[in-house]
C-alpha cells in the first residue's frame, strides 16, 4: 500500500466504545484499543494516501452474540434488538456491516479517513431503548438482568 500510495485499512470495534456500562471491562478495553490503534495508524499512513477507518456495529444476532447474551433463538434476539433500536423498522445484520466496510474500502469514501462509523440506529444518542425493550419483552428475567451485564 505504501508503494502504491493508496489503500484502505478497516478495523472492527464495537458500539460498546461509544456508550458504557453494558459490557465487561475487558471487552470495552479491547475495543477502545482497536479504535485508538486505527486512529494512530491513520495518522501515520495518511501521508502515503492510505485510509484507515473503524466500523463499530451494535448487536447483530450472530451465534456468538446470542450465546454471550444467553439467547438461544435468533428470532427472540432480533425482536429484542428491533424493539430496542432507536431507528424503528431497521434491524442491523451481517450484510449491513459488510456494506459499511465495502463503502469505507471503496473510492466512494476517497476522502474518509480516521472515522469510527457507528452502526447503532442512533442507540448511542439515546442509551436507554435497548434496556427498556429487554425489560418489556422479558419481564421475568429483569431481576437477573440488572445484576449481570447484558
N, CA and C atoms as a LAMMPS dump frame, in Angstrom:
ITEM: TIMESTEP
0
ITEM: NUMBER OF ATOMS
450
ITEM: BOX BOUNDS ff ff ff
-5.0000000000000000e+02 5.0000000000000000e+02
-5.0000000000000000e+02 5.0000000000000000e+02
-5.0000000000000000e+02 5.0000000000000000e+02
ITEM: ATOMS id mol type element x y z
1 1 1 N 0.824 -1.196 0
2 1 2 C 0 0 0
3 1 3 C 0.866 1.258 0
4 2 1 N 1.952 1.23 0.74
5 2 2 C 2.821 2.41 0.792
6 2 3 C 3.419 2.666 -0.591
7 3 1 N 3.909 1.606 -1.25
8 3 2 C 4.479 1.783 -2.587
9 3 3 C 3.448 2.265 -3.587
10 4 1 N 2.225 1.76 -3.457
11 4 2 C 1.153 2.14 -4.382
12 4 3 C 0.586 3.521 -4.057
13 5 1 N 0.916 4.051 -2.872
14 5 2 C 0.375 5.34 -2.415
15 5 3 C -1.154 5.319 -2.399
16 6 1 N -1.699 4.161 -2.031
17 6 2 C -3.15 4 -1.99
18 6 3 C -3.477 2.753 -1.19
19 7 1 N -4.594 2.821 -0.503
20 7 2 C -5.055 1.64 0.218
21 7 3 C -6.083 2.008 1.267
22 8 1 N -6.638 0.979 1.856
23 8 2 C -7.66 1.178 2.876
24 8 3 C -7.534 0.074 3.914
25 9 1 N -7.421 0.469 5.155
26 9 2 C -7.385 -0.465 6.282
27 9 3 C -8.636 -0.18 7.112
28 10 1 N -9.368 -1.235 7.421
29 10 2 C -10.613 -1.071 8.178
30 10 3 C -10.599 -2.018 9.365
31 11 1 N -10.752 -1.442 10.544
32 11 2 C -10.824 -2.202 11.777
33 11 3 C -12.288 -2.359 12.18
34 12 1 N -12.567 -3.392 12.954
35 12 2 C -13.899 -3.568 13.528
36 12 3 C -13.788 -3.473 15.038
37 13 1 N -14.522 -2.537 15.604
38 13 2 C -14.572 -2.39 17.064
39 13 3 C -15.985 -2.762 17.506
40 14 1 N -16.641 -1.909 18.24
41 14 2 C -17.976 -2.195 18.748
42 14 3 C -18.635 -0.907 19.193
43 15 1 N -19.951 -0.896 19.15
44 15 2 C -20.686 0.253 19.666
45 15 3 C -20.416 0.429 21.167
46 16 1 N -19.894 -0.598 21.793
47 16 2 C -19.572 -0.527 23.224
48 16 3 C -18.524 0.535 23.539
49 17 1 N -17.877 1.085 22.514
50 17 2 C -16.882 2.126 22.78
51 17 3 C -17.477 3.525 22.759
52 18 1 N -18.785 3.628 22.44
53 18 2 C -19.426 4.948 22.462
54 18 3 C -20.492 5.066 23.538
55 19 1 N -20.812 3.976 24.198
56 19 2 C -21.623 4.025 25.414
57 19 3 C -21.036 3.007 26.371
58 20 1 N -21.294 3.18 27.62
59 20 2 C -20.539 2.418 28.607
60 20 3 C -21.446 1.771 29.642
61 21 1 N -20.95 0.694 30.233
62 21 2 C -21.606 0.07 31.361
63 21 3 C -22.356 -1.211 31.07
64 22 1 N -22.462 -1.609 29.81
65 22 2 C -23.241 -2.802 29.491
66 22 3 C -22.393 -4.016 29.11
67 23 1 N -21.099 -3.852 29.01
68 23 2 C -20.239 -4.979 28.646
69 23 3 C -19.113 -5.096 29.664
70 24 1 N -18.485 -6.272 29.741
71 24 2 C -17.357 -6.425 30.673
72 24 3 C -16.224 -5.449 30.338
73 25 1 N -15.49 -5.055 31.355
74 25 2 C -14.405 -4.081 31.183
75 25 3 C -13.36 -4.553 30.179
76 26 1 N -13.048 -5.843 30.195
77 26 2 C -12.026 -6.342 29.275
78 26 3 C -12.461 -6.194 27.825
79 27 1 N -13.738 -6.432 27.565
80 27 2 C -14.256 -6.265 26.203
81 27 3 C -14.187 -4.798 25.782
82 28 1 N -14.671 -3.921 26.654
83 28 2 C -14.648 -2.487 26.346
84 28 3 C -13.218 -2.008 26.118
85 29 1 N -12.29 -2.447 26.97
86 29 2 C -10.892 -2.029 26.829
87 29 3 C -10.304 -2.505 25.507
88 30 1 N -10.603 -3.729 25.124
89 30 2 C -10.044 -4.25 23.873
90 30 3 C -10.592 -3.496 22.667
91 31 1 N -11.866 -3.165 22.689
92 31 2 C -12.454 -2.446 21.563
93 31 3 C -11.998 -0.987 21.519
94 32 1 N -11.815 -0.363 22.674
95 32 2 C -11.254 1.003 22.709
96 32 3 C -9.83 1.001 22.163
97 33 1 N -9.103 -0.063 22.452
98 33 2 C -7.739 -0.197 21.934
99 33 3 C -7.75 -0.276 20.412
100 34 1 N -8.686 -1.021 19.853
101 34 2 C -8.796 -1.133 18.394
102 34 3 C -9.032 0.243 17.776
103 35 1 N -9.943 1.016 18.352
104 35 2 C -10.211 2.355 17.813
105 35 3 C -8.981 3.249 17.928
106 36 1 N -8.323 3.236 19.07
107 36 2 C -7.122 4.054 19.239
108 36 3 C -6.028 3.667 18.258
109 37 1 N -5.848 2.377 18.062
110 37 2 C -4.855 1.894 17.104
111 37 3 C -5.202 2.36 15.697
112 38 1 N -6.479 2.277 15.335
113 38 2 C -6.866 2.694 13.983
114 38 3 C -6.586 4.178 13.768
115 39 1 N -6.843 4.991 14.767
116 39 2 C -6.597 6.431 14.623
117 39 3 C -5.103 6.727 14.527
118 40 1 N -4.295 6.079 15.344
119 40 2 C -2.846 6.306 15.282
120 40 3 C -2.253 5.832 13.958
121 41 1 N -2.677 4.669 13.506
122 41 2 C -2.179 4.167 12.225
123 41 3 C -2.628 5.081 11.089
124 42 1 N -3.861 5.599 11.194
125 42 2 C -4.366 6.52 10.181
126 42 3 C -3.516 7.769 10.056
127 43 1 N -3.077 8.293 11.203
128 43 2 C -2.207 9.476 11.174
129 43 3 C -0.872 9.119 10.515
130 44 1 N -0.344 7.979 10.865
131 44 2 C 0.959 7.555 10.324
132 44 3 C 0.906 7.272 8.829
133 45 1 N -0.169 6.653 8.366
134 45 2 C -0.224 6.213 6.968
135 45 3 C -0.907 7.2 6.026
136 46 1 N -1.518 8.24 6.563
137 46 2 C -2.182 9.228 5.715
138 46 3 C -1.246 9.858 4.699
139 47 1 N -0.009 10.071 5.086
140 47 2 C 0.95 10.688 4.158
141 47 3 C 1.253 9.806 2.948
142 48 1 N 0.867 8.537 3.044
143 48 2 C 1.052 7.618 1.92
144 48 3 C -0.239 7.402 1.138
145 49 1 N -1.284 8.146 1.46
146 49 2 C -2.554 8.009 0.759
147 49 3 C -3.375 6.815 1.216
148 50 1 N -3.051 6.28 2.377
149 50 2 C -3.766 5.108 2.89
150 50 3 C -4.82 5.556 3.891
151 51 1 N -6.068 5.188 3.615
152 51 2 C -7.174 5.494 4.516
153 51 3 C -7.211 4.441 5.625
154 52 1 N -7.493 4.88 6.845
155 52 2 C -7.66 3.945 7.957
156 52 3 C -8.921 4.354 8.714
157 53 1 N -9.853 3.428 8.813
158 53 2 C -11.127 3.694 9.469
159 53 3 C -11.514 2.527 10.362
160 54 1 N -12.575 2.732 11.096
161 54 2 C -13.078 1.727 12.017
162 54 3 C -14.597 1.643 11.866
163 55 1 N -15.145 0.454 11.99
164 55 2 C -16.582 0.235 11.993
165 55 3 C -16.955 -0.327 13.359
166 56 1 N -17.978 0.261 13.98
167 56 2 C -18.421 -0.184 15.304
168 56 3 C -19.905 -0.537 15.268
169 57 1 N -20.197 -1.811 15.01
170 57 2 C -21.598 -2.213 14.953
171 57 3 C -22.208 -2.428 16.337
172 58 1 N -23.513 -2.26 16.382
173 58 2 C -24.308 -2.608 17.556
174 58 3 C -24.564 -4.112 17.486
175 59 1 N -25.462 -4.615 18.291
176 59 2 C -25.753 -6.046 18.297
177 59 3 C -26.233 -6.528 16.941
178 60 1 N -25.633 -7.628 16.501
179 60 2 C -26.096 -8.373 15.342
180 60 3 C -26.364 -9.779 15.862
181 61 1 N -27.479 -10.356 15.499
182 61 2 C -27.881 -11.638 16.056
183 61 3 C -27.081 -12.828 15.566
184 62 1 N -25.782 -12.756 15.68
185 62 2 C -24.928 -13.882 15.314
186 62 3 C -24.924 -14.903 16.449
187 63 1 N -24.558 -16.144 16.172
188 63 2 C -24.497 -17.144 17.247
189 63 3 C -23.588 -16.712 18.41
190 64 1 N -22.48 -16.066 18.108
191 64 2 C -21.568 -15.624 19.16
192 64 3 C -22.248 -14.619 20.09
193 65 1 N -22.912 -13.622 19.519
194 65 2 C -23.588 -12.594 20.318
195 65 3 C -24.746 -13.203 21.101
196 66 1 N -25.565 -13.999 20.424
197 66 2 C -26.719 -14.589 21.099
198 66 3 C -26.281 -15.488 22.25
199 67 1 N -25.237 -16.271 22.03
200 67 2 C -24.724 -17.137 23.082
201 67 3 C -24.225 -16.313 24.273
202 68 1 N -23.513 -15.234 23.998
203 68 2 C -22.99 -14.388 25.069
204 68 3 C -24.119 -13.765 25.884
205 69 1 N -25.253 -13.506 25.237
206 69 2 C -26.398 -12.909 25.913
207 69 3 C -27.335 -13.951 26.515
208 70 1 N -27.045 -15.231 26.277
209 70 2 C -27.894 -16.285 26.807
210 70 3 C -29.209 -16.444 26.065
211 71 1 N -29.226 -16.05 24.798
212 71 2 C -30.436 -16.153 23.977
213 71 3 C -30.231 -17.309 23
214 72 1 N -31.167 -18.254 22.984
215 72 2 C -30.993 -19.444 22.145
216 72 3 C -31.651 -19.33 20.779
217 73 1 N -32.566 -18.4 20.611
218 73 2 C -33.314 -18.274 19.357
219 73 3 C -33.042 -16.912 18.733
220 74 1 N -32.521 -16.904 17.51
221 74 2 C -32.209 -15.64 16.845
222 74 3 C -33.441 -14.75 16.701
223 75 1 N -34.602 -15.347 16.48
224 75 2 C -35.817 -14.545 16.345
225 75 3 C -36.091 -13.746 17.618
226 76 1 N -35.84 -14.335 18.759
227 76 2 C -36.032 -13.62 20.027
228 76 3 C -35.009 -12.498 20.147
229 77 1 N -33.753 -12.794 19.81
230 77 2 C -32.719 -11.759 19.837
231 77 3 C -33.044 -10.622 18.89
232 78 1 N -33.452 -10.971 17.675
233 78 2 C -33.796 -9.939 16.694
234 78 3 C -34.983 -9.099 17.173
235 79 1 N -35.947 -9.728 17.833
236 79 2 C -37.091 -8.975 18.358
237 79 3 C -36.613 -7.963 19.405
238 80 1 N -35.722 -8.398 20.266
239 80 2 C -35.178 -7.505 21.297
240 80 3 C -34.406 -6.357 20.648
241 81 1 N -33.508 -6.689 19.711
242 81 2 C -32.696 -5.661 19.065
243 81 3 C -33.562 -4.688 18.269
244 82 1 N -34.61 -5.215 17.614
245 82 2 C -35.508 -4.362 16.846
246 82 3 C -36.288 -3.425 17.768
247 83 1 N -36.839 -3.972 18.822
248 83 2 C -37.609 -3.167 19.77
249 83 3 C -36.719 -2.124 20.452
250 84 1 N -35.483 -2.495 20.714
251 84 2 C -34.575 -1.606 21.435
252 84 3 C -33.849 -0.603 20.566
253 85 1 N -33.927 -0.762 19.264
254 85 2 C -33.251 0.181 18.379
255 85 3 C -33.961 1.525 18.359
256 86 1 N -33.211 2.566 18.236
257 86 2 C -33.785 3.911 18.176
258 86 3 C -34.462 4.16 16.836
259 87 1 N -33.881 3.679 15.751
260 87 2 C -34.414 3.854 14.402
261 87 3 C -35.362 2.69 14.112
262 88 1 N -36.636 2.946 14.221
263 88 2 C -37.638 1.88 14.086
264 88 3 C -37.731 1.384 12.653
265 89 1 N -37.973 0.083 12.53
266 89 2 C -38.132 -0.543 11.225
267 89 3 C -36.823 -0.964 10.582
268 90 1 N -35.722 -0.837 11.31
269 90 2 C -34.422 -1.236 10.775
270 90 3 C -33.759 -2.184 11.765
271 91 1 N -33.208 -3.263 11.255
272 91 2 C -32.51 -4.237 12.086
273 91 3 C -31.148 -4.49 11.462
274 92 1 N -30.097 -4.287 12.227
275 92 2 C -28.738 -4.474 11.728
276 92 3 C -28.454 -5.959 11.537
277 93 1 N -27.912 -6.299 10.373
278 93 2 C -27.493 -7.678 10.148
279 93 3 C -26.084 -7.693 9.568
280 94 1 N -25.585 -8.879 9.342
281 94 2 C -24.215 -9.041 8.862
282 94 3 C -23.98 -8.326 7.531
283 95 1 N -24.972 -8.337 6.66
284 95 2 C -24.834 -7.69 5.356
285 95 3 C -24.69 -6.176 5.489
286 96 1 N -25.376 -5.598 6.463
287 96 2 C -25.257 -4.154 6.689
288 96 3 C -23.838 -3.791 7.11
289 97 1 N -23.275 -4.605 7.97
290 97 2 C -21.892 -4.359 8.411
291 97 3 C -20.95 -4.515 7.224
292 98 1 N -21.16 -5.557 6.431
293 98 2 C -20.309 -5.786 5.255
294 98 3 C -20.404 -4.626 4.267
295 99 1 N -21.609 -4.109 4.051
296 99 2 C -21.79 -2.984 3.123
297 99 3 C -21.098 -1.719 3.644
298 100 1 N -21.098 -1.534 4.935
299 100 2 C -20.406 -0.382 5.521
300 100 3 C -18.904 -0.489 5.313
301 101 1 N -18.387 -1.691 5.489
302 101 2 C -16.963 -1.925 5.259
303 101 3 C -16.628 -1.71 3.786
304 102 1 N -17.478 -2.213 2.901
305 102 2 C -17.242 -2.019 1.467
306 102 3 C -17.252 -0.537 1.092
307 103 1 N -18.147 0.231 1.69
308 103 2 C -18.152 1.674 1.447
309 103 3 C -16.815 2.281 1.851
310 104 1 N -16.343 1.954 3.036
311 104 2 C -15.082 2.535 3.51
312 104 3 C -13.892 2.075 2.668
313 105 1 N -13.978 0.883 2.1
314 105 2 C -12.889 0.376 1.266
315 105 3 C -12.936 0.948 -0.155
316 106 1 N -14.089 1.443 -0.565
317 106 2 C -14.27 1.874 -1.951
318 106 3 C -13.774 3.292 -2.206
319 107 1 N -13.742 3.645 -3.469
320 107 2 C -13.393 5.008 -3.868
321 107 3 C -14.492 6.005 -3.53
322 108 1 N -15.704 5.505 -3.217
323 108 2 C -16.781 6.405 -2.788
324 108 3 C -16.418 7.129 -1.485
325 109 1 N -15.502 6.549 -0.744
326 109 2 C -15.071 7.171 0.516
327 109 3 C -13.622 7.659 0.408
328 110 1 N -13.252 8.147 -0.753
329 110 2 C -11.856 8.524 -1.006
330 110 3 C -11.327 9.592 -0.058
331 111 1 N -12.203 10.367 0.564
332 111 2 C -11.764 11.44 1.459
333 111 3 C -12.163 11.153 2.903
334 112 1 N -12.421 9.882 3.191
335 112 2 C -12.847 9.48 4.536
336 112 3 C -11.732 8.669 5.182
337 113 1 N -11.135 9.233 6.22
338 113 2 C -10.11 8.523 6.97
339 113 3 C -10.136 9.007 8.412
340 114 1 N -9.9 8.095 9.312
341 114 2 C -9.845 8.447 10.727
342 114 3 C -11.189 8.442 11.424
343 115 1 N -12.207 7.881 10.787
344 115 2 C -13.52 7.886 11.436
345 115 3 C -13.832 6.548 12.081
346 116 1 N -14.771 6.602 12.988
347 116 2 C -15.356 5.411 13.575
348 116 3 C -16.82 5.417 13.137
349 117 1 N -17.146 4.579 12.17
350 117 2 C -18.507 4.512 11.646
351 117 3 C -19.345 3.664 12.598
352 118 1 N -20.188 4.325 13.365
353 118 2 C -21.007 3.66 14.373
354 118 3 C -22.322 3.217 13.741
355 119 1 N -22.58 1.914 13.774
356 119 2 C -23.797 1.342 13.19
357 119 3 C -24.709 0.94 14.345
358 120 1 N -25.498 1.895 14.821
359 120 2 C -26.288 1.613 16.027
360 120 3 C -27.702 2.174 15.982
361 121 1 N -28.189 2.594 14.851
362 121 2 C -29.53 3.175 14.667
363 121 3 C -29.785 4.352 15.596
364 122 1 N -28.733 5.012 16.017
365 122 2 C -28.883 6.149 16.92
366 122 3 C -28.946 5.757 18.38
367 123 1 N -28.716 4.468 18.678
368 123 2 C -28.791 3.998 20.065
369 123 3 C -27.866 4.783 20.986
370 124 1 N -26.673 5.085 20.52
371 124 2 C -25.719 5.784 21.389
372 124 3 C -26.158 7.211 21.694
373 125 1 N -27.145 7.706 20.948
374 125 2 C -27.671 9.038 21.257
375 125 3 C -28.794 8.967 22.28
376 126 1 N -29.357 7.768 22.484
377 126 2 C -30.446 7.612 23.44
378 126 3 C -30.008 6.843 24.678
379 127 1 N -29.305 5.751 24.45
380 127 2 C -28.721 4.926 25.509
381 127 3 C -29.74 4.374 26.494
382 128 1 N -31.009 4.291 26.11
383 128 2 C -31.997 3.709 27.009
384 128 3 C -32.886 2.666 26.335
385 129 1 N -33.052 2.74 25.054
386 129 2 C -34.053 1.933 24.367
387 129 3 C -33.817 0.432 24.493
388 130 1 N -32.588 -0.035 24.362
389 130 2 C -32.339 -1.468 24.384
390 130 3 C -32.658 -2.062 25.749
391 131 1 N -32.246 -1.399 26.809
392 131 2 C -32.53 -1.893 28.156
393 131 3 C -34.027 -1.871 28.432
394 132 1 N -34.702 -0.806 28.041
395 132 2 C -36.152 -0.733 28.236
396 132 3 C -36.872 -1.839 27.468
397 133 1 N -36.428 -2.111 26.257
398 133 2 C -37.044 -3.166 25.453
399 133 3 C -36.834 -4.528 26.1
400 134 1 N -35.64 -4.765 26.599
401 134 2 C -35.365 -6.041 27.258
402 134 3 C -36.29 -6.224 28.457
403 135 1 N -36.419 -5.203 29.269
404 135 2 C -37.275 -5.282 30.445
405 135 3 C -38.744 -5.484 30.064
406 136 1 N -39.154 -4.908 28.946
407 136 2 C -40.528 -5.054 28.471
408 136 3 C -40.776 -6.458 27.913
409 137 1 N -39.834 -6.949 27.134
410 137 2 C -40.011 -8.238 26.47
411 137 3 C -39.739 -9.432 27.375
412 138 1 N -38.89 -9.249 28.351
413 138 2 C -38.501 -10.354 29.228
414 138 3 C -38.669 -9.961 30.694
415 139 1 N -39.872 -9.631 31.117
416 139 2 C -40.067 -9.125 32.486
417 139 3 C -39.678 -10.125 33.564
418 140 1 N -39.785 -11.41 33.293
419 140 2 C -39.453 -12.396 34.321
420 140 3 C -37.957 -12.463 34.601
421 141 1 N -37.138 -11.983 33.66
422 141 2 C -35.687 -12.028 33.864
423 141 3 C -35.108 -10.668 34.21
424 142 1 N -35.951 -9.657 34.338
425 142 2 C -35.461 -8.311 34.625
426 142 3 C -34.634 -8.27 35.885
427 143 1 N -35.049 -8.981 36.902
428 143 2 C -34.311 -9.004 38.17
429 143 3 C -32.892 -9.537 37.94
430 144 1 N -32.768 -10.619 37.16
431 144 2 C -31.462 -11.209 36.873
432 144 3 C -30.622 -10.266 36.022
433 145 1 N -31.25 -9.609 35.059
434 145 2 C -30.529 -8.758 34.115
435 145 3 C -29.86 -7.583 34.799
436 146 1 N -30.519 -7.013 35.787
437 146 2 C -29.936 -5.845 36.44
438 146 3 C -28.705 -6.198 37.248
439 147 1 N -28.532 -7.48 37.576
440 147 2 C -27.37 -7.863 38.363
441 147 3 C -26.219 -8.366 37.51
442 148 1 N -26.452 -8.58 36.203
443 148 2 C -25.368 -9.003 35.333
444 148 3 C -25.345 -8.162 34.068
445 149 1 N -24.227 -8.155 33.413
446 149 2 C -24.072 -7.356 32.202
447 149 3 C -24.848 -7.964 31.066
448 150 1 N -25.539 -7.13 30.277
449 150 2 C -26.3 -7.608 29.115
450 150 3 C -25.479 -7.384 27.88
